């Protein structure tokens, strides 16, 4: 896409304006960027991209907007500055203590080593308290590979004779 200064934050509304002139070319450039990340072995960024695509699946009016919102979230999950957002984080309903209905808490962050390995990501969310105020929060998400590893460890920990944890 259009390059500005190297250390400038990603300006998503600027990219959206550029993309509006030729959506097909914009979509192709984003797909080429993702392919370049894969070729370079940037598995953390690629993992964040895949998670971000799922995060905004069906939430945007067209594929280019979906890609731009996912690009925005990918950069945020990788700690790269972003300005002029085009998509807001998902809203999570919480109680007075900031805990979701299933006991989910949104005040922790993924361990840096898990992020570096592409096994976990920090996803910004908005918490809606009972008094309707919105507060930024963080949702830790695990890559499919991490979940598979945990499931394999759990299966290996169960005794075949008793069916209980060893």
N, C-alpha and C positions, 0 to 999 in steps of 0.2 A: 504494500500500500504506500501511501505518500510518507516520505521520511522527513522528519523535522530534525531538530538538534538531537544528538545522541542521548543526552541525559534528560530530555523533556519527558514529562509523563504522557501516557497514552491519552489522547484527546478523542474520546469515542464519538462525540457529536460531530467533530470535524471529519472523522472517517465516515460517519453516516452521510454527511453532505456529499463527500467525494463519491461514495458508493451509489448515491441516488442518481448520478449522471450516467453510470454504466454498471448496473447491479450484477450482470453476468461476469464482467471483468473483475469486479470486487470479490465476488464469490470465488472465482478461480484463483485470485491472488491469495486469499486466505487459505484455500486448500493447498496451494503451492507452499505457503509458509509452514503449514502443518507437516507437509511431506518433508520439507527441509529440516524441521525439528526432529522428525523421526530418523532421517538419514544421518543427522549429526549425533544421534543417540541421546537427545534431550528428553529422556523418558519422564522426568518430573513434569516438564511443560506439557508433553504429549498426554500424560495421565490427567493433568489438570484440565486440558482441553476436552478430553473425553467426558470427564465428570461435568464440566461446564455445559457441554452440549446436552447432556441428559437433564441438567438442572433447569434449563430453559426450554426443553422440548415442549412444543405446542403452546408456548406462552407468547410468542412473537407473531406478528402478522404475516411474515414471509421468511424465506430461507436466508436472505442476506441479513435481515434484522436479527434472526436467530444466531447466525454466525457472529455478528458484531457483539451481541450481548454475551455470547459464549467467550469471545475473545477478551472482552472486558473482564469477565469473571476469571478467566485463565490467568490474566496478568495479576489480578488482585490476589488470587490464591498463591501465586509465585512471589508475592511481595513486590511487584513492580507497580510504581505509582500510576494511577488512573485519575483523570479529571473528566468532568462533563458526562456523567453516566447517562446511558439511554435505557437501562433496565435497573429496577430496584431489587434489592435482595428479597427473598421469600420471607413472608411473615409467619412467625411461630407464636401461637397462643400460649401464654404462661400464667402461672399463679402469682401471688404477691411476692413469692420468693424467687421468681424467675425460672421456675421448673415447669416443663411441659406436662401434658396430661398422662404421658407414659413414663414420667420420671426423667425425661431428657433434660440435661443441664447445658447451658449455652455460654458458660464462662471459662471454659478451658480451651487449650490450643493443642494441636498435634505436636508430638515430639519432633524436634528438628531432624533427628536421624531418620525417622519414618518419612518425613517430607522429602529429605534428600534422596531416599531410596524409591520415592514415588509410591509409597504404600499408604500414605495418609495426606489429607488436604484440609486446610482451614477455609471454610466457606462462610462469608459474611451473611448474616440473617438479621432481620428486625424482630425484636420481641415485643408482642402486644400484651401489656399487663391488663388486669381487670378494669383499671380506671381508664383504659383505652390509650394510654401514652405508649409511644413507640421508642424503643431503646436499642441501639446496635448490640448485636451479640455475635457469637461465633459457633458454628456447627462443625465438629470434626467428622469428616467422612473418610472411610477407608476404601482403598481400591479393592477390586474383586480379588486380586492376587493375595492381599493381606487377609481377607476373610477366608479364602481357601486355605491359607497357611494355618490360621487359627483353628479352623474346622479339623484339619489333619492332625494338629497337636492334640485337640480334644479327643478325637477318635483313638489316637495312640495312647491316651491316658486312661482309657476305659478298659477294665479287666475283662477279658473274654469269658472268664468263668463266672464272675459275679455280676457283671454288667454295671459295676460302680467305678468311680474314679479310683485310680491306684495311688 
